[in-house]
Amino acid sequence: MMHRPIPGIAGAAGPPLSPHPVDQLIRELVRTGHAATPAEIDQILERMATARFDPRVVPVPLAYRGWTYLGRAVGAREPSSFLHLVRRVLDDREWAVGTTEQAYEQDLRGAARDPSTRLAVYERRGGTIAAAVAPNTLPASRLGPQAKPLILVVFSADRGILITGYQVASLAGHMPSGARWLR
C-alpha cells in the first residue's frame, strides 16, 4: 500500500526546511537535546524578533467570515497575519480595537527581545517550534479588555516564520509536556 505524504509536515512532500543557520540550530537542539549556550539563546530570540509572520493566505473559519476590522470585511481566505490580528482583537479581546497588523507584529517582536523572556523548543505536529514567553508590557493604548500578563510568541524553525502570538494568564495548557526550556 502506497502512503501519500501529508502536506506541510517536515520530511513529507512539502516545502523544504528553512536553511537559515539559526533555524537549523533550533532543529538540532530539539533533535539532540544538547544544552544551548547563552549566545545561542540570544541568536534564537533575535531570529524570532526579526522573522516575518507567516505570509500564507489561509482559510478563515466560518465564525469569522463577514466580521469587519479596520474597515475591512473578513473574507473566506485572508493573510494569516490579518486573521491572527482579528482573532486577538475581536474574539480574544487581548489587543485593543485599532491595533494594526504592524503594531501587533511589533508587539510580538518586542516580547521576543524582552530581557526576561523565557525560551522553549519542542516538536509539534511533526514540526520544530521555538516559543518565547515574556511579561506583557504593551502600552495601555494596545491593551484589550481581556489582556493577560504574558505574551507567547510561536516560531516555526522548519519554515523560518512566526506562526502566532497571543496573550496568556499562565503557561498551563499552552506548552506541550515535551517542551524543553532553554532559559
N, C-alpha and C positions, 0 to 999 in steps of 0.2 A: 504494500500500500504506500502510495506516494503522499507525503505530507506537504501541504502548501505553507510557505513562510508567512509569518504574521507581520504585516507592515509596521514599521517603526520600532521594532524590537531589535536590540543590538544582536548582531550575528545573523539576523534574518535578511531577506532581500529588501532591505530598506535603505535609507540614506547611509553613507559611510560615517564612521565615527569621526568626531572632530579631531583634527590633527594638532590642535593648539597644545603646546607643551604643558600648560597648567591643567588642561582637561585630561591629558594623558597621566599626569601626576595624580589627579583625583582617582582615576580608574585604577592606577597602581596601588594607591593607599587602600582602596576597598578590596582589591584582589589579594594583596599580600598581608594586609593587617599591620604593616610596619608603622612605627610612630612617625608623626610628621614633626619636622623641625619648626621652630618659631618663624623662620624665613619662609618655609613652605606654606604655613598657615597664612602668613601675610600675602603671599602670592595668590593663594586661592581666594581670599577675601577681596583682593584688588581685582582679580578676574571677574568675580561676581559683580563688583561695583562698576565694571566697565562693559560687561557683556550686553548685547542687545536683548530686548524682550522677544519672546517667540514671535517671529514675523508671519506665521501662518494665518490664513483666513480659515476660521473654524465654524462648524455648525453651531447654531445658537439653540439652546434648549427652548422648547415651546413657551415655557413660562416667561421668558424674557423678550420674546418677539413682540414688537409693537410698542415696547416701552420707549420713552424719549429721554435722552440725556444730552445736555448742552446743545439743544436744538436739533438733535439727530435722532431719527427713529431707528430702533434696533431691528435689523432685518434677520433673514434666515441664516445668513453667513456674515460674519464680521471678523475683523482683525482680532487676534487673541488678546492683545493689549487693551483694546476698547471693551471687549466683553468682560475681561477681568475688572476693569475700572467700573463698569456698570454694576457688576456684582458687589464690589466693595463699597460703592456709594449708595446705590438704591436698594439693594437686597440686604447686605450685611450691615450697612449704615456705619461702617468703620471710618471712612473718609467723608469729609463734608461735601455737600452738594456744591458744585462749582469747581471741584478738583479736576484738573485736566490730566490727560494721559501723561504729558511731560512731567507734571508735578508728582503724579503717582509713581512713575518710574524713578524720579529723583529721590523720592522718599525711600524706595527700596534700595537704591544705591547708597544712600546715606546710612541706612541700617547696616549694610554690609561693611561700611567704613567706620562704624562706631567703635571706639577703643574697647568697649566692654562686650562686644559681640562674641557669642559662642558659635562654634562651628562643628557640624557633624557631617559625616559621609555615610552613605548606605546604598544598597541595591533596592530598587522599587520597580515592580512590573518589568523586570528584565533590563532596567536602565540604571546607570550610575548617577547618584544625586549628591549634591553638596547643599546643606541647609545652614543658613545663618540666622541667629536669633538675637535680637537686640532690644533694649528698652525702647518703648515708644516715646520718642522725643519730638514728635511732629508739632509744628506751631499750632496754636489754638484755632487758627483760621482753617486748618485742614482736618481737624478732629471732628468726626461724625458723632451723632448722639449715642452710638454703641461702640465707641472707641475702647480699645483694650490695652493693657500695659506693655505688651510685647509685639514686635513685628517679626514675622517669619518670612524669609526670602528663600525660594527654592530654585536651584540651578541644575540643569541637565549637563553633566560632563560629557555625555555621549553626543549631544547636539551643540554644545557650547553656547547655550542661551538660558536666560531667565525664563522659568516656566510659570511662576506665580509668586505672589506675595500677599500676605494678609495679616491681620492682627489677631492675637490670641490672648486669652486670660492666663493660660499656663501651657506647658508643653504636653500635658496629659492628653492622650488621644491624637496628637498631631505628629508624633515622631514614632517610626516603627521600632519594635523591640530590638532589632539588629543594628540600629544606628550606633555609630562609634564616634564619641565626642573627641575632637582633636584639641579643642580649647573651650 
